[in-house]
Amino acid sequence: MAGFNPEVFRWARESAGLVLEDAARAIGIVPASLAAIEAGEKTPSRTALVNMAKAYRRSLLTLYLPAPPQRGERGEDFRTVAAEHPLASEADIDALMRDLRARQSLMRSVLEDDEDMHPLDFVGSATLGAGVHALSESIGRLLGLSRREFRAQKDAESAFALLRARVEQAGVFVLLVGHLGSHHSAIPVEAFRGFAIADSIAPFIVINDGDAKAAWSFTLLHELAHLFLGATGVSAGTPELRIERFCNDVASEFLVPRSDMETLKVVHLAMEQQLLVIAEAASRWRVSRQLVAYGLYKSGRLSLDAWKALDGRIRESWTTQRRQDKEAARLKKTSGPSYYIVRRHRLGAAMLDFAHRHLDAGTLSPVKAARVLGVKPRSVYPLLMNA
C-alpha cells in the first residue's frame, strides 16, 4: 500500500474506541473493505481517508504517519486501571501529554540559561511519611495564603483565581486544558482531572477545565502536593492508590479541614436534605459540592456507599446544569469572550509572562513562543498584547 502504513489505520480506529463494523459504517464503506485496508490489501480512496479522519477524530495527516505514534510519557499513572477508561480518551491523553512535555521541555531549556533562575526547593521536598497536616501547612507557607483569605473571595471562581495567582508566583506554570484544540476532542474528567510535571526549573500543573469550576481549586492543590512529593503523573481523582489518597487529603485539609466537616449535621438526614446541607457548605467555603461530600466520608460522617450515592447525584446534577447552560447560550446566540481572552485565561499569567519576557530579551523566537503558547506564530503578538 504505497504511502500508507496499514497499522496506522488500525491504531487510529482502536484508539478512537471503535469496532470494525461501527467504524466502517461511519466511514461509509463495508466492514470487509475496512478490514482489507487495515490488512494492507486495499488502498483507501480520498473520500474514505477524509471520512476516517472525521470518524477517528484525527487530522488527515495523522493517517499518513509512517507508524503508530508511541504512547505519551505520562510519568506515573495515578488513576484507576486503564481498562476503566475509553480507548479514545487514553489516546487523547497520550497526545496531550506529548504536547505538554514538549512545551515544558522547551521552556526548561530557556530557563536553564536564565541567570536569574534558581531551582525551586519545594519540588520533591516532601514524603508521604511527613503526614497530611504537615504538607498542608507547608503549602500554606509557600503560598502565603490562609483559609480565611481564600474563603473571603466572592465565589469559588474568584477563590481559584487567587489560589492560582499564588501558585504561579511560587514559580509553577498552571494551565487549564481539557481538549486537543476543540470541544470535539474534549477529554472526560473521569479519565483525566489533572497532571503534574515535577520539575524544579519549570514545574507544570494542568487542570482539566471541563470539570466544574468549583472543583479547580481542589485539583490545583492536589497536583501541587504531587510537586512537593516530586511525583510526575496524571490523576483522575479516584482515591485508589495511596499517593492519590494522600494528595486528596492534603487538598481537603487545606480547603476544608476535619473540624469544619464536624459542624455539618447530615447523619440520619434523607439524601435530598444532605444535598442541601452540602450545597450550602460548598458555597460558603468556596469549594465544590463533591469535595464537601468527600470530606464528610473521610471524617466518618458518611458511609462509603452513602458518599458514592451522593457523589453520583452531584455529578449528575452538574452535568445536567452544564448541558442546560450550553443550550441556553446556544439559543441566545451569545458569542462569549474573544479567542484571545479565553486563551490567556487558559494559559495563565505565568506562561504569558514567560513568553513576553523572553521574546523581549531575544532568548525566545516567535516560532518557539508559538510552540510554548500552543498557537500559530501569527497569533503570538495579539495574544501577548495587554496580557
ABEGO torsion letter per residue (X at the ends): XBGBBAAAAAAAAAAAGBBAAAAAAAAGBBAAAAAAAAAGABBBBAAAAAAAAAAAGBBAAAAABABBBBBBBAEBBABBBAAABBAAAAAAAAAAAAAAAAAAAAAAAAAAABAABBBBAABGABBAAAEAAAAAAAAAAAAGBBAAAAAABABAAAAAAAAAAAAAAAGBBBBBBABAGBAAABBBAAABABBBBBBAABBBBBBBAABBAAAAAAAAAAAAAAAAAGBBEBBAGBBABAAAAAAAAAAAAAABBAAAAAABBABGBBAAAAAAAAAAAAAAAGBBAAAAAAAAAAAGABBAAAAAAAAAAAAAAAAAAAAAAAAAAAAAGBAEBBAAAAAAAAAEAAAAAAAAAAAAAGABBAAAAAAAAGBBAAAAAAAABGX
